[in-house]
Amino acid sequence: MSARTLAEPLSRALGQPVIVENRVGASGNIAADLVAKATDDHTLGVVINGNLTSAKQLYAKLPYDPASDFAPLSLLTTAPLMLVAPASLPGGADFFTAAQEAGSQWNYGSVGNGSVGHLGMELIKQRSTGMTPVHVPYSGNPQVVTAMLGGQIQMALIPPGIALPHIRSGKLRAIGLTGGRSLLAPDVPPLAEAGLKNVNLEVWTALIGPARLSSAAQARLAQEVPRIVRDADTRQKLFAQGWQAVGTSPDGLRSRLKDETTILGNIIQTRGIKLE
């Protein structure tokens, strides 16, 4: 959604068409690889956290190198993750007590092995002693929600934009947010208020180009993209989709990549997670 929201104003700014192509599969790694191997001066990618941070540490045969194959252009949007559960389960600290008592009889869902939702839940298990729900991967967040409503899983970390309609309808319960409070879900407390501290993760989108992207193109995009993202109309559209607009410089994205690669790497190493 971030890509389509940016396409029209970016096209106007550059004076040329901006075409959005969805390249799905392998948790976004197929799209990232396409950008990494691009030889032209106009192929860009809007990617998510894992493609640039945890993928190298998870996949032994990743076809690209996140550290050297890309030109970071801008951190576009961020959102916290919301721990949600069926409305029939208790909230707050009582939820974690119930989860500890249930042990491996409970399941949690995510949008796939190695996703931020998967790694975030493993961090929660690490922080909440005795909590051992089993991971069940799905093809997308709608499938995660369907499984929760159907009783196949008892919890998941999903973006507020997806969770809130089901919470407002009374079908799901919000347990808390990763990180601090968020304007995206002002009525939902941080997980720290339920006794689960230091679970500071977000989902985000970033604009990247291939490492061989010309200096002139990088400079032009570094000027135009943050301005577009921070525009009031764009911010409103992104907020309605469940995203907080950011629009950093290339250095801002590089800093985020460095910090989060370390955070996610620690989770992967501590929990012994590896993917084929």
C-alpha positions in Angstrom: 0.0 0.0 0.0 2.9 2.4 0.7 4.2 1.9 -2.9 0.8 2.7 -4.5 0.3 5.8 -2.2 3.7 7.2 -3.2 3.5 6.3 -6.9 1.3 9.2 -8.1 3.0 12.1 -6.3 6.5 10.6 -7.1 5.5 10.4 -10.8 4.5 14.1 -10.7 7.8 15.1 -9.0 10.0 13.1 -11.4 8.0 14.0 -14.5 7.8 10.3 -15.6 5.5 7.3 -15.0 6.0 5.3 -11.8 4.6 1.8 -12.3 4.0 -0.5 -9.3 4.5 -4.2 -9.8 3.7 -6.7 -7.0 6.3 -9.4 -6.8 5.1 -11.7 -4.0 6.8 -14.8 -2.5 9.4 -15.8 0.0 8.3 -13.1 2.5 9.4 -10.4 0.1 12.8 -11.8 -0.7 11.9 -12.4 -4.4 11.1 -8.7 -4.8 14.3 -7.7 -3.0 16.4 -10.0 -5.2 14.8 -8.4 -8.3 15.9 -5.0 -7.1 19.4 -6.2 -6.1 20.0 -7.6 -9.6 18.5 -4.7 -11.6 20.9 -3.1 -14.1 18.8 -0.1 -15.1 18.5 3.3 -13.3 14.9 3.2 -12.5 14.0 -0.1 -10.8 13.3 0.5 -7.1 11.7 -1.6 -4.3 9.5 -1.0 -1.3 10.4 -3.7 1.1 9.8 -4.7 4.7 12.1 -5.1 7.7 13.1 -8.7 7.3 14.4 -8.4 3.7 17.1 -6.0 4.8 17.7 -7.1 8.4 17.0 -10.7 9.4 16.9 -12.4 6.1 20.7 -12.8 5.9 20.8 -14.4 9.3 17.9 -16.7 8.7 18.5 -18.0 5.2 21.8 -19.9 4.4 21.3 -19.4 0.6 19.8 -15.9 0.4 20.4 -14.8 -3.2 21.3 -11.3 -2.3 23.4 -9.5 0.3 21.4 -6.9 2.2 24.6 -5.1 3.3 26.1 -4.6 -0.2 23.5 -5.1 -2.9 21.3 -2.1 -2.2 21.3 1.7 -2.1 19.2 2.7 1.0 16.9 5.6 0.0 14.4 6.3 2.8 12.5 4.7 5.7 9.0 5.3 4.6 6.6 4.1 7.3 6.4 2.4 10.6 3.8 0.7 12.8 4.0 -1.2 16.1 2.8 -4.7 16.4 -0.2 -5.5 18.5 -0.5 -8.7 20.5 -4.1 -9.9 20.0 -6.1 -12.9 21.3 -9.7 -14.2 21.0 -12.1 -12.0 23.0 -12.9 -15.0 25.2 -9.4 -15.0 26.7 -8.4 -12.6 29.6 -6.5 -9.4 29.0 -3.5 -7.7 30.7 -1.2 -9.7 32.9 -3.9 -12.4 33.3 -3.4 -13.3 29.7 0.3 -14.2 30.2 -0.6 -16.2 33.3 -3.2 -18.2 31.3 -0.6 -18.7 28.4 2.0 -20.0 30.9 -0.5 -22.4 32.3 -1.5 -23.6 28.8 2.1 -24.2 27.7 2.4 -25.9 24.3 -1.3 -26.5 24.2 -1.7 -23.0 22.8 -0.6 -21.9 19.3 0.4 -18.6 17.9 0.2 -17.5 14.3 2.4 -15.3 12.0 2.7 -14.4 8.4 5.6 -16.8 7.9 8.8 -18.2 9.3 11.3 -15.4 10.0 8.7 -12.6 9.8 8.8 -9.9 12.5 5.6 -11.3 13.9 7.4 -14.7 14.3 10.5 -13.3 15.8 8.6 -10.9 18.0 6.6 -13.8 19.5 9.8 -15.7 20.1 11.0 -12.6 22.0 7.8 -12.6 24.0 8.3 -16.3 24.9 11.8 -15.4 26.0 10.6 -12.5 28.1 7.7 -14.4 29.7 9.1 -17.4 31.5 7.1 -20.6 31.0 5.2 -19.3 28.0 5.6 -21.9 25.2 2.9 -21.6 22.5 3.7 -23.4 19.2 4.3 -21.4 16.0 1.9 -21.9 13.1 2.8 -19.9 10.0 0.2 -18.6 7.5 0.3 -17.0 4.1 -0.9 -13.6 5.4 -2.4 -11.6 8.2 -6.0 -12.2 7.0 -5.4 -15.9 7.3 -3.9 -15.4 10.8 -7.0 -13.5 11.9 -9.3 -16.2 10.4 -7.4 -18.9 12.3 -7.7 -17.0 15.5 -11.4 -16.5 15.1 -11.8 -20.2 14.3 -9.9 -21.2 17.5 -6.8 -22.7 15.8 -4.5 -20.2 17.4 -4.7 -18.3 20.6 -2.5 -15.2 19.9 -0.5 -13.3 17.2 1.4 -10.1 16.7 -0.2 -8.2 13.9 -0.3 -4.6 12.7 -3.0 -2.3 14.4 -4.6 -1.5 11.0 -5.6 -5.2 10.6 -6.4 -5.9 14.3 -8.5 -2.9 15.2 -11.7 -3.6 13.2 -11.9 -7.1 14.8 -11.2 -5.6 18.3 -13.9 -2.9 17.8 -16.4 -5.6 16.7 -15.7 -7.5 20.0 -14.2 -10.6 18.3 -10.6 -10.1 19.3 -8.9 -8.7 22.4 -5.9 -6.3 22.3 -3.3 -7.4 24.9 -0.8 -4.7 24.2 1.6 -3.0 21.8 5.2 -3.6 21.1 7.1 -0.5 22.1 5.3 2.5 23.6 1.9 4.0 22.9 1.0 4.8 19.4 -1.4 7.2 17.7 -2.4 4.3 15.4 -4.0 2.6 18.4 -4.3 5.2 21.2 -6.5 3.1 23.4 -4.2 0.1 23.5 -1.5 0.1 26.2 2.1 -1.1 25.7 2.9 -4.6 26.6 5.1 -3.2 29.4 1.9 -2.3 31.3 1.0 -6.0 31.4 4.4 -6.7 32.9 6.2 -7.6 29.7 9.0 -5.2 29.2 11.7 -4.6 26.5 9.6 -5.9 23.6 10.5 -3.0 21.2 9.8 -4.1 17.6 8.0 -2.4 14.7 7.0 -3.3 11.2 8.2 -0.9 8.6 8.6 -0.2 4.9 11.6 1.2 3.1 12.5 2.4 -0.3 15.7 0.9 -1.8 17.4 0.8 -5.2 20.1 -1.5 -6.5 23.7 -0.7 -5.3 24.6 0.4 -8.8 21.8 3.1 -8.9 23.5 6.3 -10.2 24.5 8.9 -7.7 22.2 11.4 -9.6 19.2 9.2 -9.2 19.9 8.5 -5.5 20.3 12.2 -4.8 17.1 13.1 -6.6 15.1 10.4 -4.8 16.6 11.3 -1.4 15.3 14.8 -2.0 11.8 14.0 -3.3 10.7 11.0 -1.4 11.0 12.3 2.2 9.1 15.5 1.0 6.3 13.4 -0.5 6.0 11.1 2.5 5.8 14.0 5.0 3.2 15.8 2.9 0.0 16.2 4.9 -2.2 14.4 2.2 0.2 11.5 2.0 0.5 11.2 5.8 -3.3 11.1 6.1 -3.6 8.4 3.4 -0.8 6.3 5.0 -2.4 6.7 8.5 -5.7 5.5 7.2 -3.9 2.4 6.0 -2.4 1.8 9.5 1.0 3.4 8.9 2.9 6.2 10.6 4.7 8.3 7.9 8.4 8.8 8.5 10.4 9.7 5.3 14.0 9.7 6.5 17.2 10.5 4.6 19.3 7.6 3.3 21.5 7.9 6.5 18.3 7.6 8.6 17.5 4.3 6.9 21.1 3.0 7.3 20.9 3.8 11.0 17.7 1.9 11.4 19.1 -1.1 9.5 22.1 -1.3 11.7 20.1 -1.1 14.9 17.4 -3.6 13.9 19.8 -6.1 12.4 21.4 -6.3 15.8 18.1 -6.7 17.6 16.7 -9.3 15.3 20.0 -11.1 15.1 20.0 -11.5 18.9 16.6 -13.1 18.8 17.5 -15.4 16.0 20.7 -16.5 17.7 19.2 -16.9 21.2 16.2 -18.9 19.9 18.2 -20.9 17.5 16.1 -20.0 14.4 17.2 -21.1 11.0 15.3 -21.4 7.7 16.0 -23.2 4.4 
